[in-house]
Amino acid sequence: MESSAPGKVILCGEHSVVYGYPAMAAPVMGVRCRAWVEAAASGSGLSLVAVDLGERLALRAAPPDQPLAALARLVLAHLGCEEPDAVLTVHSDLPIAGGLGSGAAVSVAAARALAGFLGVTLSPAALSALAYEVEKLHHGTPSGIDNTVIAWERPVYFVKGQPPEVLAIPAPLRLLIADSGIGAVTREAVAAVRQRREAHPAYYEARFAQIGALVSAARAAWEQQDLPTLGQLLDANQALLAEIGVSTPRLEALITAARQAGALGAKLTGSGMGGNIIALVTAEGMPAVADALRVAGAVHVWQTITE
């Protein structure tokens, strides 16, 4: 039984989404995690193989905080099934600690594959809920947006604690994603912002509120097929993310390169402090912006079209 799950980018609303403000995110369909399950010898139990990490371990011997093992246990408990004699293998094209939802993609792909092996098709809501529990191991206090957009594989408008709203797509979004080559640890970035917010609540609440209003405006611009305005709002979101301390000179250099090459807008995506940036581009302008990002030092440049 084989399954896969996409990556994700947050279009706008990072960090403020943790505190109840809206965010928009979209799947990255061309960069995926794959998981497959194969039967094993009777009595062998479930083995877990993480190809990209070079790890293989038995579920029965895995510690509680090992993410893939935690996910497998959650799936088995959810289904009311005994541990099968099988091998669950995961392999991902998504960079680890890049802000593209690699952890949630592994969880969703693995949950879907393991459940399928056991004869059950899990709903997007169930996949999202299971992956969210594992996101807590990765990120401490996650917003829930990664598991939501990856499980549904559709753009979503998300407010923590509310059912996600799957968005109709009035106009395709062409995005370039550029990897800075610097790892981004979401747990650390979220904790750092929380610590600064506790020290300066008025400063941070004002900026979170601004980001929340900007997300609503960005949704309206997309619905009206006004991509130039959407690009300007992505730029404004980036300015606010810089003000709360999660941008870096490396990210800013890539963002500047994209804008100067003709991107409609550009910003970091995910927790920041490393990871990736996104650039909103036209079909005609995509090649020039991609070239500029490579010249500026992007380790990888991917393209995705949300349509």
Salt bridges, closest charged atoms under 4 A:
GLU2 OE2 - ARG34 NH1 3.00
GLU14 OE2 - LYS267 NZ 2.65
ASP52 OD1 - HIS91 ND1 2.89
GLU83 OE2 - ARG60 NH2 3.82
ASP93 OD1 - HIS91 NE2 3.84
GLU133 OE1 - LYS136 NZ 3.29
GLU135 OE1 - HIS139 NE2 3.31
ASP146 OD1 - LYS8 NZ 3.20
GLU153 OE2 - ARG32 NH2 3.26
GLU153 OE2 - ARG112 NH1 3.59
GLU165 OE2 - ARG219 NH2 2.52
GLU205 OE2 - ARG197 NH2 2.97
GLU223 OE2 - ARG219 NE 2.97
ASP235 OD1 - ARG259 NE 2.92
GLU243 OE1 - ARG207 NE 2.76
ASP291 OD1 - ARG294 NH1 3.35
